Amino acid sequence: MHAGHLGAARAAWERHGLDRVIFVPAAHVPRKPDDWVASAGDRLAMLRLAIDSQPQFEVSDYELRKGGLSYTVETLRYFRESLPGGELFWIVGGDQLARLHEWKDAPELAGLAEFIVIARPGHPLHPAGDIPGLRLHRCDCPPIAISSTDVRDCVRRGQPLTGLVPESVAEYIAAHGLYRK
């Protein structure tokens, strides 16, 4: 969880009048098989620290409890069942929107939730493939060019994480010796 994620979530919450934003850490992401360096427990703990004292933000450990590959469509089915009658939105970066048609059961996604698209530098804000019924909402926010890879690289180089992650997350990373490989 870095400042870019928090800024995007805050912008979506404010600009689209969302009741809350629920963060869902993945057990295993199909398109990023080797991306996780921290354990699921560490990622969950850092996420909870990052959103502490922000009542509009919550954490769901659904995908971690479920285990295995994390597919958005399965998570949206879970929330549709858990929140009957609720209006669901999925926040996605513009970089992912271009590949949305490749996601598992992409046509079903359109019926489960509306998508709030966060602009990311260098990425178009339209899906590359046609998904009937897809409802998109643009969310402009100041672009924050930070990636999780940037955070891990800074730790490996011994550079401070100031401005990249909340201070409590930086302290957790240091205390637990994360990302030093």
N, C-alpha and C positions, 0 to 999 in steps of 0.2 A: 504494500500500500504506500504509494508515494504522493507527493503534492499534486501531481497531475490528476490522479484518480480522485483525490478529495475535491479539487477545484471543479472538475467535471461533474461530480455528483452534486456538489453545492449549487452549481449553475443550473443543472437539470431540475433540482428540487425547487429552486426559486422561480425560474422562468416558466415552468410548466405546472406550478401549483400542486406538486405531489404531496401526498400526506406524509410519506416517508420514503427513504431509500434503503433498501435491504441489500447489503453486500453478501455475496455468496462465493466464498473461496472454493476453488475446484480441487477435487481429489487428484485428478489427472486430466489434463487437457489434450484432446486428440492431436491438435496441430502444434503442440509444444511438448513433445514427449520427454525431452531432457532439460526443460527449462527450470524446474523447481530444484533449488539448491537447499532451501530450508524445509524442514519437516512440516507436515500438515499442522501439527500442534503449534509450532513456532509461527507459521503464517497466520493461524487463527488468533494467536495471542497478539501478534503485531497489529492485526486488523482491529481487534478490540481496543488496543491502546490508541490507535490512530483516530478512532471515532469517539473516544471517551469524551464525555461532556457535550456531545452534539446530539440532542434528543431526536432530531429528524433522521438520524442514521441508526441502523440496526445491523446485526450480523445474523445470518442463518448458517448453521453448520450442516445443512441438508446434504450437500454434495460430499462433504467429508464423511458423514455417517454412512451414506450410501456406498461410498468407495467406488473404485473402478473408473472408467472413462466418464468424463462429465460432458454431457450434451445439453445444450440450451433447451432444446425441445422437452427433454425429460424434466428439467428444473421448472420450466413454465407449466408443464402439466401438474407438477406437485403444487405449485403456488395457486394454480387455477382451482384445484381441489381444496386446498387449505383456506383459500379466500374466496368462497363462492360469491359471485355477484360483484367482486372487486374489479376495478379497472386496472389492468396490468400494463406496465411499460417496461421495456428492456433498454437500458442505456448502453450504447455501443459507439466505439470510435469510428470515425470515417474510414480508417484503414481496414476495419473489419467489415464495414458495410459493403465494400466492393466484392467481398467473398461470401456474402450472406447466402447467396443462391447455392453455395457448396455445402452449407451446414446440413446436418442430419435433419431430414423431414422438413426442409425449408418451407414448403407450402403450408404446412401446419402452423408454423411459427406465426404467420400473418393472422391466423384466427385466434391465437392464444394471447397475443399482446401487441401493443403499438410500440414502435421503436423511436427512441430519442437518439438522434445522431449528433455526436460531438465532433466538431470540425477538428481535423488534425492536419498540420502543415503537409502539403504535398499529396493529399489524398482526396479524391472526388467525393462528393456527398450524394452519390446515387449508386444503387446496386448495379453490379455488372450484369446480372441475369434478371429475368422477369420473374417476379413472385406475385401471382395474383392476390389482390386484397391487401398487400403490404401497406401499412399506414406508418408514414415517417414524419417525424417532427424534428426540425433543425434546432440545434441549441448552440448558439454562438457564445463563446466564452473566450477570454484571452488564452491563446494557445500557450501551453506550458510544455516545452520540449524536454520532457523527462521520461525515461523508460526504466523499467525494473532492471534492465541490463546496466544502465548508467549507475544505478544505486550499487549494484554488486561490484561493478568495476571500480567505483570510488573506494569501496571498502577494501578491495584487493590491493589498491595502490596506497592505502593508508590516508586517503583524503577525507576531510570532514563531510558530513552529510547535510550540513546546514542548508535549509531551503529545499532539500530534496524530499525529506521525510519529516514527520513531526519529531520533535526532540525525544519524546518518550519511545518512539520506534528506534531512533538512532541509539539510544541508551540500551534498549533491548538487544539490538544487533551486536553491540560491543560486549555486553555482559554475557551473551551466549556464544560469542565467537563465530557468528554466522558470516558466510560469504568470503571466507579467507582463503579458500582453495584456489 
